[in-house]
Amino acid sequence: MIERAIQVGGILTKSNLPVADWSVNPYVGCAHACRYCYASFMKRFTGHGEDWGSFVDVKYWPAIRRKERYAGQELFLSSVTDPYQPCEERYGRTRALLEEMKDSGCTVSISTKLDLVLRDLDLILSYPKATVAWSVNTLDEDFRREMDDAVSIERRLEAMRIFHDSGMRTTCFISPIFPGITDVEAIVRRVEGQCDLIWLENFNLRGGFRKTILDWIAAKRADLLPLYEEIYVKGRREWWARLDEEIRAFASANGFPYLRAVEDVEHPAGTLPPIVNFFFHEEVRKNKGVK
Protein backbone atom coordinates (compact mmCIF):
# COMPACT_ATOMS: atom_id res chain seq x y z
CA MET A 1 0.00 0.00 0.00
CA ILE A 2 1.39 3.41 -1.01
CA GLU A 3 0.74 5.98 1.71
CA ARG A 4 1.70 9.63 1.72
CA ALA A 5 0.78 12.69 3.76
CA ILE A 6 -0.72 15.67 1.95
CA GLN A 7 -1.65 19.17 3.08
CA VAL A 8 -5.11 20.40 2.04
CA GLY A 9 -6.71 23.82 2.34
CA GLY A 10 -9.80 22.50 4.10
CA ILE A 11 -11.57 19.28 5.01
CA LEU A 12 -15.26 20.22 4.80
CA THR A 13 -16.85 20.25 1.34
CA LYS A 14 -20.43 21.37 0.67
CA SER A 15 -22.35 18.21 -0.16
CA ASN A 16 -24.75 17.60 -3.02
CA LEU A 17 -25.60 14.16 -1.66
CA PRO A 18 -29.10 13.44 -0.29
CA VAL A 19 -27.71 12.49 3.12
CA ALA A 20 -25.88 15.50 4.55
CA ASP A 21 -24.91 19.15 4.36
CA TRP A 22 -21.13 18.60 4.24
CA SER A 23 -18.83 15.82 3.01
CA VAL A 24 -15.69 14.97 4.94
CA ASN A 25 -13.01 12.77 3.35
CA PRO A 26 -9.97 12.42 5.63
CA TYR A 27 -8.24 10.28 3.00
CA VAL A 28 -7.85 10.06 -0.76
CA GLY A 29 -8.08 6.49 -1.96
CA CYS A 30 -9.08 3.40 -0.01
CA ALA A 31 -7.42 0.12 0.93
CA HIS A 32 -10.59 -1.93 0.47
CA ALA A 33 -9.97 -2.16 -3.30
CA CYS A 34 -13.66 -2.84 -3.96
CA ARG A 35 -14.10 -4.07 -7.52
CA TYR A 36 -17.24 -1.95 -7.84
CA CYS A 37 -16.03 1.28 -6.20
CA TYR A 38 -17.53 4.30 -7.96
CA ALA A 39 -14.99 6.53 -6.15
CA SER A 40 -12.26 5.29 -8.48
CA PHE A 41 -13.23 8.25 -10.69
CA MET A 42 -11.24 10.38 -8.22
CA LYS A 43 -8.05 9.38 -10.01
CA ARG A 44 -9.03 11.77 -12.81
CA PHE A 45 -8.61 14.66 -10.37
CA THR A 46 -5.81 13.49 -8.08
CA GLY A 47 -3.21 12.53 -10.66
CA HIS A 48 -2.66 9.03 -9.31
CA GLY A 49 -1.41 6.51 -11.84
CA GLU A 50 -1.56 3.61 -9.37
CA ASP A 51 -4.39 1.10 -9.38
CA TRP A 52 -7.38 2.07 -7.25
CA GLY A 53 -7.04 0.33 -3.92
CA SER A 54 -3.23 0.45 -3.92
CA PHE A 55 -2.74 3.96 -2.53
CA VAL A 56 -3.98 6.23 0.25
CA ASP A 57 -3.24 9.93 0.70
CA VAL A 58 -3.50 11.02 4.33
CA LYS A 59 -4.96 14.51 4.66
CA TYR A 60 -3.80 17.22 7.05
CA TRP A 61 -5.77 20.45 7.18
CA PRO A 62 -5.65 23.80 8.98
CA ALA A 63 -7.83 24.32 12.05
CA ILE A 64 -11.50 24.70 11.16
CA ARG A 65 -12.54 28.29 11.89
CA ARG A 66 -15.88 29.41 13.30
CA LYS A 67 -17.00 25.86 14.05
CA GLU A 68 -20.23 27.17 15.57
CA ARG A 69 -21.56 28.00 12.10
CA TYR A 70 -21.97 24.24 11.52
CA ALA A 71 -24.40 23.89 14.42
CA GLY A 72 -27.48 21.92 13.37
CA GLN A 73 -25.82 20.74 10.15
CA GLU A 74 -24.80 17.21 9.22
CA LEU A 75 -21.31 16.08 8.26
CA PHE A 76 -21.02 12.89 6.21
CA LEU A 77 -17.91 10.73 6.62
CA SER A 78 -17.21 9.83 3.90
CA SER A 79 -18.36 10.17 0.30
CA VAL A 80 -15.32 8.84 -1.61
CA THR A 81 -13.29 6.91 0.97
CA ASP A 82 -13.80 4.80 4.08
CA PRO A 83 -13.03 6.96 7.13
CA TYR A 84 -12.16 3.83 9.15
CA GLN A 85 -9.99 1.98 6.67
CA PRO A 86 -6.93 0.30 8.22
CA CYS A 87 -4.59 3.31 8.01
CA GLU A 88 -6.93 5.24 10.33
CA GLU A 89 -5.59 3.12 13.17
CA ARG A 90 -2.14 4.65 12.56
CA TYR A 91 -2.95 8.18 11.41
CA GLY A 92 -6.21 8.92 13.24
CA ARG A 93 -7.38 11.61 10.82
CA THR A 94 -11.04 10.69 11.22
CA ARG A 95 -10.72 10.82 14.99
CA ALA A 96 -8.92 14.16 14.70
CA LEU A 97 -11.88 15.60 12.78
CA LEU A 98 -14.41 14.21 15.27
CA GLU A 99 -12.47 15.66 18.19
CA GLU A 100 -12.15 19.02 16.44
CA MET A 101 -15.88 19.33 15.73
CA LYS A 102 -17.38 17.67 18.82
CA ASP A 103 -18.45 20.94 20.49
CA SER A 104 -19.65 22.68 17.32
CA GLY A 105 -23.28 21.61 17.57
CA CYS A 106 -23.16 19.71 14.27
CA THR A 107 -24.05 16.06 13.90
CA VAL A 108 -22.31 13.33 11.93
CA SER A 109 -23.28 10.38 9.79
CA ILE A 110 -20.58 7.81 9.18
CA SER A 111 -20.42 5.07 6.56
CA THR A 112 -17.86 2.29 6.79
CA LYS A 113 -17.11 -1.34 6.02
CA LEU A 114 -15.00 -1.84 9.13
CA ASP A 115 -15.27 -2.34 12.87
CA LEU A 116 -12.41 0.04 13.71
CA VAL A 117 -15.19 2.58 14.27
CA LEU A 118 -15.75 0.87 17.64
CA ARG A 119 -12.63 2.67 18.88
CA ASP A 120 -14.53 5.97 18.65
CA LEU A 121 -17.87 4.83 20.05
CA ASP A 122 -17.86 7.20 23.02
CA LEU A 123 -16.72 10.14 20.91
CA ILE A 124 -19.41 9.55 18.28
CA LEU A 125 -22.05 9.20 21.01
CA SER A 126 -21.22 12.76 22.08
CA TYR A 127 -22.71 14.06 18.81
CA PRO A 128 -26.46 14.74 18.70
CA LYS A 129 -28.42 12.32 16.50
CA ALA A 130 -25.25 10.73 15.11
CA THR A 131 -25.70 7.76 12.75
CA VAL A 132 -23.28 5.02 11.75
CA ALA A 133 -23.92 2.89 8.65
CA TRP A 134 -22.27 -0.33 7.54
CA SER A 135 -22.21 -1.48 3.92
CA VAL A 136 -23.47 -5.05 3.64
CA ASN A 137 -24.51 -6.37 0.25
CA THR A 138 -24.10 -10.10 0.87
CA LEU A 139 -24.03 -12.67 3.66
CA ASP A 140 -21.81 -14.91 1.54
CA GLU A 141 -18.18 -14.54 2.64
CA ASP A 142 -16.85 -16.13 -0.53
CA PHE A 143 -18.57 -13.52 -2.68
CA ARG A 144 -17.53 -10.76 -0.25
CA ARG A 145 -13.87 -11.77 -0.61
CA GLU A 146 -14.21 -11.63 -4.39
CA MET A 147 -15.46 -8.06 -4.19
CA ASP A 148 -13.57 -6.27 -1.38
CA ASP A 149 -10.65 -6.50 1.03
CA ALA A 150 -12.54 -5.11 4.03
CA VAL A 151 -13.39 -7.08 7.16
CA SER A 152 -15.85 -9.95 7.22
CA ILE A 153 -19.59 -9.41 7.18
CA GLU A 154 -19.88 -10.88 10.67
CA ARG A 155 -17.41 -8.33 12.05
CA ARG A 156 -19.41 -5.52 10.45
CA LEU A 157 -22.66 -6.83 11.87
CA GLU A 158 -21.18 -7.28 15.33
CA ALA A 159 -19.99 -3.67 15.30
CA MET A 160 -23.48 -2.60 14.23
CA ARG A 161 -25.00 -4.53 17.11
CA ILE A 162 -22.67 -2.95 19.65
CA PHE A 163 -23.43 0.56 18.42
CA HIS A 164 -27.16 -0.15 18.35
CA ASP A 165 -27.12 -1.59 21.87
CA SER A 166 -25.30 1.55 23.06
CA GLY A 167 -28.20 3.70 21.89
CA MET A 168 -26.55 4.89 18.68
CA ARG A 169 -28.66 5.16 15.54
CA THR A 170 -27.45 2.59 13.03
CA THR A 171 -28.09 1.93 9.35
CA CYS A 172 -27.61 -1.15 7.23
CA PHE A 173 -26.62 0.08 3.79
CA ILE A 174 -27.43 -2.74 1.35
CA SER A 175 -25.31 -1.44 -1.48
CA PRO A 176 -24.62 -2.06 -4.21
CA ILE A 177 -27.28 -4.68 -4.83
CA PHE A 178 -25.88 -7.19 -7.34
CA PRO A 179 -28.77 -8.41 -9.52
CA GLY A 180 -29.30 -12.11 -9.03
CA ILE A 181 -26.68 -12.30 -6.26
CA THR A 182 -27.61 -10.02 -3.36
CA ASP A 183 -30.35 -11.57 -1.22
CA VAL A 184 -32.02 -8.44 0.13
CA GLU A 185 -34.62 -10.25 2.22
CA ALA A 186 -32.00 -12.43 3.94
CA ILE A 187 -29.93 -9.37 4.87
CA VAL A 188 -33.01 -7.54 6.17
CA ARG A 189 -33.88 -10.51 8.36
CA ARG A 190 -30.32 -10.68 9.66
CA VAL A 191 -30.12 -7.02 10.72
CA GLU A 192 -33.68 -6.10 11.65
CA GLY A 193 -33.01 -6.10 15.40
CA GLN A 194 -29.85 -4.03 15.32
CA CYS A 195 -30.46 -1.08 13.02
CA ASP A 196 -32.80 1.88 12.73
CA LEU A 197 -32.84 2.11 8.96
CA ILE A 198 -32.23 -0.22 6.03
CA TRP A 199 -31.12 1.63 2.92
CA LEU A 200 -31.24 -0.06 -0.49
CA GLU A 201 -29.17 1.13 -3.45
CA ASN A 202 -29.07 -0.25 -6.95
CA PHE A 203 -25.84 -1.21 -8.70
CA ASN A 204 -25.08 1.63 -11.09
CA LEU A 205 -22.25 0.30 -13.23
CA ARG A 206 -20.20 3.10 -14.69
CA GLY A 207 -16.61 4.14 -15.19
CA GLY A 208 -13.64 1.81 -15.35
CA PHE A 209 -15.14 -0.87 -13.13
CA ARG A 210 -18.03 -1.56 -15.52
CA LYS A 211 -15.91 -3.88 -17.67
CA THR A 212 -14.32 -5.40 -14.54
CA ILE A 213 -17.69 -6.45 -13.15
CA LEU A 214 -19.12 -7.65 -16.46
CA ASP A 215 -15.99 -9.72 -17.08
CA TRP A 216 -16.29 -11.20 -13.57
CA ILE A 217 -19.95 -12.09 -14.18
CA ALA A 218 -19.04 -13.71 -17.50
CA ALA A 219 -16.28 -15.76 -15.85
CA LYS A 220 -17.88 -16.65 -12.51
CA ARG A 221 -21.66 -16.34 -12.99
CA ALA A 222 -22.27 -16.86 -16.69
CA ASP A 223 -25.89 -17.77 -15.93
CA LEU A 224 -26.44 -14.11 -14.97
CA LEU A 225 -24.72 -12.58 -18.00
CA PRO A 226 -27.94 -12.13 -20.04
CA LEU A 227 -29.52 -10.29 -17.07
CA TYR A 228 -26.49 -8.01 -16.66
CA GLU A 229 -26.43 -7.26 -20.38
CA GLU A 230 -30.14 -6.43 -20.23
CA ILE A 231 -29.54 -3.97 -17.39
CA TYR A 232 -26.07 -2.59 -18.09
CA VAL A 233 -25.69 -2.86 -21.87
CA LYS A 234 -29.26 -2.20 -22.98
CA GLY A 235 -29.95 0.18 -20.10
CA ARG A 236 -33.32 -1.24 -19.04
CA ARG A 237 -34.77 -0.63 -15.58
CA GLU A 238 -37.49 -3.29 -15.54
CA TRP A 239 -35.54 -5.64 -13.27
CA TRP A 240 -35.16 -2.91 -10.64
CA ALA A 241 -38.86 -2.09 -10.88
CA ARG A 242 -39.71 -5.77 -10.29
CA LEU A 243 -37.34 -5.94 -7.33
CA ASP A 244 -38.94 -2.80 -5.94
CA GLU A 245 -42.36 -4.48 -6.05
CA GLU A 246 -41.01 -7.70 -4.53
CA ILE A 247 -39.44 -5.88 -1.60
CA ARG A 248 -42.54 -3.74 -1.17
CA ALA A 249 -44.64 -6.91 -0.90
CA PHE A 250 -42.14 -8.46 1.53
CA ALA A 251 -42.14 -5.31 3.66
CA SER A 252 -45.93 -5.14 3.73
CA ALA A 253 -46.28 -8.80 4.67
CA ASN A 254 -43.75 -8.52 7.48
CA GLY A 255 -44.51 -5.12 8.98
CA PHE A 256 -41.59 -3.06 7.67
CA PRO A 257 -42.32 0.53 6.60
CA TYR A 258 -41.26 0.84 2.95
CA LEU A 259 -40.32 4.28 1.69
CA ARG A 260 -38.97 6.15 -1.29
CA ALA A 261 -37.59 8.99 0.86
CA VAL A 262 -36.94 9.71 4.51
CA GLU A 263 -38.22 12.83 6.21
CA ASP A 264 -37.57 12.67 9.96
CA VAL A 265 -38.86 9.10 10.14
CA GLU A 266 -39.57 7.86 13.64
CA HIS A 267 -38.28 4.43 14.63
CA PRO A 268 -39.74 3.73 18.08
CA ALA A 269 -38.09 1.07 20.19
CA GLY A 270 -39.45 -2.39 19.49
CA THR A 271 -40.60 -1.59 15.95
CA LEU A 272 -39.11 -2.79 12.69
CA PRO A 273 -36.73 -0.43 10.87
CA PRO A 274 -37.94 1.41 7.77
CA ILE A 275 -36.64 0.14 4.44
CA VAL A 276 -35.75 2.96 2.04
CA ASN A 277 -35.60 2.34 -1.70
CA PHE A 278 -32.82 4.37 -3.32
CA PHE A 279 -32.89 2.59 -6.68
CA PHE A 280 -33.76 5.66 -8.70
CA HIS A 281 -31.57 8.37 -7.18
CA GLU A 282 -33.15 11.28 -8.97
CA GLU A 283 -36.53 10.50 -7.41
CA VAL A 284 -35.34 10.66 -3.80
CA ARG A 285 -35.73 13.88 -1.82
CA LYS A 286 -33.08 15.09 0.59
CA ASN A 287 -32.83 12.71 3.51
CA LYS A 288 -33.34 14.33 6.90
CA GLY A 289 -32.43 11.26 8.89
CA VAL A 290 -34.08 8.88 11.31
CA LYS A 291 -34.97 9.86 14.84
Salt bridges, closest charged atoms under 4 A:
GLU3 OE2 - ARG90 NH2 2.28
ASP57 OD1 - ARG4 NE 2.90
ASP57 OD2 - HIS48 NE2 2.98
ASP82 OD2 - HIS32 NE2 2.76
GLU88 OE2 - ARG119 NH2 2.58
GLU99 OE2 - ARG95 NE 3.07
ASP115 OD2 - ARG155 NE 2.85
ASP120 OD1 - ARG95 NH1 2.44
ASP120 OD1 - ARG119 NE 2.92
GLU141 OE1 - ARG144 NH2 2.82
ASP142 OD1 - ARG145 NH1 3.03
GLU146 OE2 - LYS220 NZ 3.01
ASP148 OD1 - ARG144 NH1 3.43
ASP148 OD1 - ARG156 NH2 3.22
GLU154 OE1 - ARG190 NH2 3.03
GLU158 OE2 - ARG161 NH2 2.59
ASP165 OD2 - ARG161 NH1 2.73
GLU192 OE1 - ARG189 NH1 3.37
ASP196 OD1 - HIS267 ND1 2.85
GLU201 OE2 - HIS281 NE2 3.27
ASP215 OD2 - LYS211 NZ 2.58
ASP223 OD2 - ARG221 NH2 2.92
GLU230 OE1 - LYS234 NZ 3.59
GLU230 OE2 - ARG236 NH1 2.67
ASP244 OD1 - ARG248 NH2 3.72
ASP244 OD2 - ARG260 NH2 2.53
GLU245 OE2 - ARG248 NE 3.92
GLU263 OE2 - ARG285 NE 3.52
GLU266 OE2 - LYS291 NZ 3.91
GLU282 OE2 - ARG237 NH1 3.26
GLU283 OE2 - ARG237 NH2 3.73
GLU283 OE1 - ARG260 NH1 3.18
